[in-house]
Structure formats: structure tokens, C-alpha cells
Amino acid sequence: MMKQRWKGLKCREKGWVYLSFIALGGLTGMLGFLMEKMWLTRLGVTIIIIDFIGYLVLARCPHCNKMLWRQDGVYCQYCGRSLDKSDHKGE
């Protein structure tokens, strides 16, 4: 069910999700460091690590399933097909 919701997002929207979780983890980690709460710092680092693993698993072309390291484009840099389901020009 999670993958179905995730596939409905456009490529740029996925990038904002990744960026927001990295920011959340970084702020949580810094807050824990400043407050000298080690559990809060660990929580922040854990959020960043989980976000990175999610990126490695889910940031793929829906057609050729190759890793998308650059997500600012509209088309896959490997197969050239559209990354968004709503745009069928590349198919």
C-alpha cells in the first residue's frame, strides 16, 4: 500500500519528501546535541539513515527500474521515458 501511494507522487514531490525528512532528522539531531540528550541525537541520525535507505529503495525509474541519482529532470536519464505517470510523451 505504501508503494502505491508513493508511485502517485511526482518526481519533484518525492524530492521534497526526502529533503524534509533530512531536515527533520538534522534539526532533531542538533537539538539533541545542544540539549545534551543523546537519545534525541540518535533519533535524528536514525531518521536521516532511514530516509537515505528509503531513497535507495524507492527513487527508481518506473519503467527501467534504474536508480535516479538526479531527480530534477522530467525524463529518466537512462531510458528517456517520462518519470511522471500523468505525462505519457516518453512512452
C-alpha positions in Angstrom: 0.0 0.0 0.0 2.9 2.4 0.7 4.4 1.8 -2.7 1.1 2.6 -4.4 0.8 6.0 -2.6 4.5 6.7 -3.3 4.2 5.9 -7.0 1.4 8.5 -7.2 3.8 11.3 -6.3 5.6 13.2 -9.0 9.4 13.1 -9.0 9.8 16.6 -7.6 7.3 15.9 -4.8 9.4 12.9 -3.8 12.5 15.1 -3.7 10.7 17.4 -1.2 9.7 14.5 0.9 13.3 13.3 1.1 14.6 16.8 1.8 12.0 17.4 4.6 12.9 14.2 6.4 16.6 15.0 6.2 15.9 18.5 7.6 13.7 16.9 10.3 16.5 14.5 11.3 19.2 17.1 11.2 17.2 19.5 13.4 16.3 16.7 15.8 19.9 15.7 16.0 21.2 19.2 16.5 18.5 19.9 19.2 19.5 16.7 21.0 23.2 17.7 20.8 22.5 21.2 22.2 20.3 19.8 25.0 22.8 17.1 25.7 20.2 14.4 25.2 21.9 11.5 23.5 18.7 9.7 22.7 17.4 12.7 20.7 20.6 12.9 18.7 20.4 9.2 17.9 16.8 9.7 16.8 17.8 12.4 14.4 20.6 10.3 12.9 18.2 7.3 12.7 15.7 9.5 10.8 18.4 10.5 8.3 19.6 6.9 7.8 16.0 5.6 7.3 15.4 8.4 4.8 18.5 7.5 2.8 17.6 3.8 2.7 14.1 4.8 1.5 15.7 6.9 -1.2 17.8 4.0 -2.3 14.8 1.7 -2.5 12.1 4.0 -3.9 13.9 6.6 -6.1 13.9 4.5 -9.2 12.6 4.9 -12.8 9.1 3.4 -13.0 10.0 1.9 -16.4 13.6 0.6 -16.4 13.9 0.4 -12.5 17.3 2.1 -12.5 18.4 4.3 -9.7 17.6 8.0 -10.3 20.5 10.0 -8.7 19.4 13.1 -10.5 15.7 13.8 -9.9 15.3 17.3 -11.3 14.5 16.1 -14.8 11.2 15.1 -16.3 12.6 12.1 -18.1 14.8 9.2 -17.0 18.5 9.8 -17.8 18.8 6.1 -18.7 15.8 5.1 -20.8 14.5 8.5 -21.7 10.9 7.8 -20.7 8.7 10.1 -18.6 9.1 9.9 -14.8 5.6 11.1 -14.1 2.6 8.8 -14.8 0.5 11.8 -16.0 2.9 12.6 -18.8 2.9 9.9 -21.5 5.1 11.6 -24.0 8.1 9.4 -23.3 6.1 6.1 -23.7 
